[in-house]
Amino acid sequence: MNLIKQGEEGFEQLLDKLSKEYKGCAGSPETEVIANWNKIEVKEDKVVSFYASNKELSSAIQRGRKAIKAIAYYGPGAGATLYVDHKRVRPISTIIRPDR
């Protein structure tokens, strides 16, 4: 795993690479998307982590590129974790559609 922070050499290039690699990628049956809202991480590092190994990774980069503070890259096809500024992340409960 490589952790690259915003402003470090290769950060923007890695975002470009991940965005391209995962654009339109549905992934295998084992594909995961994980949003991790860890209170300590939010308080100390001011980030929420988001892991994906499918098109959600590309979509997240395209929607909030400026909010991404760091990337943990696991290698080709293995996905990545984006560490996103906590102020740019909606509460996790908003992903659930209300009952009708």
Backbone torsions as a table, in degrees:
resi	resn	phi	psi	omega
1	MET	NA	135.7	174.2
2	ASN	-113.9	129.0	175.0
3	LEU	-106.7	119.7	179.6
4	ILE	-121.0	129.3	-178.5
5	LYS	-97.1	154.4	177.3
6	GLN	-53.5	133.0	-179.6
7	GLY	95.1	-18.9	178.4
8	GLU	-79.1	156.8	179.0
9	GLU	-59.5	131.8	177.3
10	GLY	91.6	-7.4	-177.4
11	PHE	-61.8	-54.2	-178.2
12	GLU	-63.8	-38.2	179.3
13	GLN	-65.3	-37.6	178.5
14	LEU	-67.9	-40.3	175.6
15	LEU	-58.9	-44.6	178.0
16	ASP	-60.2	-45.1	-178.6
17	LYS	-62.2	-47.6	-179.4
18	LEU	-64.9	-41.1	179.4
19	SER	-60.5	-42.9	180.0
20	LYS	-71.5	-45.5	-176.9
21	GLU	-61.3	-38.4	-173.5
22	TYR	-102.0	-0.1	178.5
23	LYS	-63.0	122.4	179.0
24	GLY	74.1	7.3	-177.0
25	CYS	-85.4	109.6	179.4
26	ALA	-72.9	-30.9	179.9
27	GLY	85.7	171.2	-179.8
28	SER	-82.6	175.3	177.1
29	PRO	-60.4	-20.7	179.8
30	GLU	-89.3	1.0	-177.5
31	THR	-58.4	139.3	-179.9
32	GLU	-125.1	151.4	168.1
33	VAL	-130.8	121.3	-175.4
34	ILE	-129.2	122.2	172.2
35	ALA	-103.8	125.4	-176.5
36	ASN	-120.2	103.0	179.3
37	TRP	-98.4	85.5	-177.6
38	ASN	-92.6	121.0	-174.3
39	LYS	-59.8	-37.1	178.8
40	ILE	-67.2	-43.8	178.5
41	GLU	-60.6	-41.7	178.6
42	VAL	-65.6	-45.5	-177.1
43	LYS	-67.9	-45.2	-174.3
44	GLU	-87.4	-44.3	-174.7
45	ASP	-101.7	-12.1	179.3
46	LYS	64.0	33.4	-179.7
47	VAL	-134.3	158.8	169.6
48	VAL	-119.2	135.4	-178.0
49	SER	-97.3	145.7	-175.0
50	PHE	-138.1	114.5	178.4
51	TYR	-106.9	139.1	173.6
52	ALA	-153.6	155.6	175.8
53	SER	-134.5	36.4	177.2
54	ASN	-150.3	-163.1	-175.7
55	LYS	-61.1	-18.4	177.5
56	GLU	-61.6	-30.6	177.6
57	LEU	-64.9	-48.1	178.1
58	SER	-62.5	-43.0	179.7
59	SER	-61.9	-41.8	179.5
60	ALA	-63.5	-39.9	178.5
61	ILE	-65.2	-43.8	-178.9
62	GLN	-67.2	-36.3	-178.7
63	ARG	-76.4	-35.8	-171.0
64	GLY	-138.7	39.7	-176.5
65	ARG	-51.1	-44.3	-177.3
66	LYS	-68.0	-22.3	-178.1
67	ALA	-85.6	-10.8	-178.0
68	ILE	-76.9	120.0	-175.9
69	LYS	-97.0	-24.4	179.8
70	ALA	-162.2	160.8	179.0
71	ILE	-135.0	130.9	169.3
72	ALA	-104.1	114.1	-176.5
73	TYR	-105.1	130.5	-174.6
74	TYR	-105.1	1.7	179.1
75	GLY	109.7	166.5	-177.2
76	PRO	-55.8	128.8	177.7
77	GLY	78.0	-6.6	-176.5
78	ALA	-97.7	-2.2	179.1
79	GLY	83.1	-170.7	-178.3
80	ALA	-157.6	159.7	172.1
81	THR	-109.0	127.1	175.3
82	LEU	-100.4	134.3	175.7
83	TYR	-104.5	109.5	-169.8
84	VAL	-108.1	139.1	176.9
85	ASP	-49.8	123.6	-175.2
86	HIS	-59.5	-25.6	179.3
87	LYS	-71.5	-16.3	-179.0
88	ARG	-100.0	6.0	-177.9
89	VAL	-111.8	128.9	176.5
90	ARG	-74.3	157.8	175.7
91	PRO	-57.3	141.2	-176.1
92	ILE	-56.7	-33.8	-177.8
93	SER	-61.2	-19.5	-178.5
94	THR	-74.4	-8.3	177.8
95	ILE	-79.0	-13.9	179.8
96	ILE	-92.1	125.8	178.2
97	ARG	-71.3	140.9	179.5
98	PRO	-66.6	152.9	174.2
99	ASP	-62.6	149.1	179.6
100	ARG	-114.7	NA	NA
